[in-house]
Amino acid sequence: MKNRQLGFLTIALVMGWSMTSCMAAEVRPGENDIQPRLELDSHLSLSPPAERIWEGAVGEGLRRGTHEAGFSLGAGFGMRIIGSTETHDLALATLRYGWVFSDVVGRDHWYRGNWELLGEAFGGAQFHPHGAYVAGALPLIRYDFATGSRWVPFVNAGAGVAATDIRGKDLSTTFEFTLQAGGGVNYFWRDNAAVTFQYRFLHLSNAGIKDPNLGVNTSMFCVGMSWFF
């Protein structure tokens, strides 16, 4: 009988020790247990750490290989310049994807920043002097200035193709080329997200494929959002 009691007591002590050890391991995980959790959390986060995007603090220059995705909405007034006989007022929506392909250049100068390649697709309508559709796509080269603040200005320019049913004295074909150039600023309200304000000069013409080819010239003012990752 004493042997049975001693056996039960031994088993109880062993089970109690095992449960206490397991609870302690859950409450006080080792270093090897913490690291995988931290890595998993960083991969699942929708806001990647700033050091993955920036050379230092926000605005100190983007890391090479950083990507950008965003959209803009805007409208603009036409101008009778470069041969245009009418003012073509447009409203457009734009989707873009970018890739920072350089390290920070000009580090010791006021113009320090990064070079970025973007692809854009746009579409919308002419609302004056008559209704018409406009759509197209183009690559752009952008230079993002490193200001050391959350306000990051940029300049960009590019050329591509477009389609439109604008007709009259200025255009005569559906297929058109587009030239666009301008500048703006990204305000980073988060380390990896910015509100984008931009001015863009937009030109449409068919390079003389068919007359008339006086062109469409519009000053666009746009606002949108950009995410960097």
Number of C-alpha atoms within 10 A of each C-alpha: 6 7 8 9 10 11 12 12 12 12 12 12 11 12 12 11 11 12 11 11 12 11 11 11 12 10 9 11 11 10 8 8 12 11 11 11 11 11 10 10 11 13 12 10 9 10 15 15 14 16 13 16 21 22 17 14 15 22 23 20 25 30 19 19 16 17 19 19 17 19 20 20 20 19 19 21 17 22 17 15 14 11 13 18 15 19 17 24 22 26 20 20 18 19 17 19 18 23 19 21 16 16 16 21 15 13 13 7 8 10 14 17 25 22 20 23 19 20 17 18 18 18 19 19 20 22 15 15 13 11 14 15 16 21 18 19 20 20 19 20 16 22 19 25 25 27 17 13 13 19 19 22 20 20 17 19 18 18 17 18 18 22 18 21 17 21 13 12 14 22 23 21 18 13 17 24 18 23 18 21 18 18 17 18 20 22 19 20 11 13 21 20 19 21 19 21 19 20 18 20 17 19 19 25 24 21 13 10 12 11 13 16 21 23 25 25 29 22 20 22 20 20 18 18 17 21 19 21 19
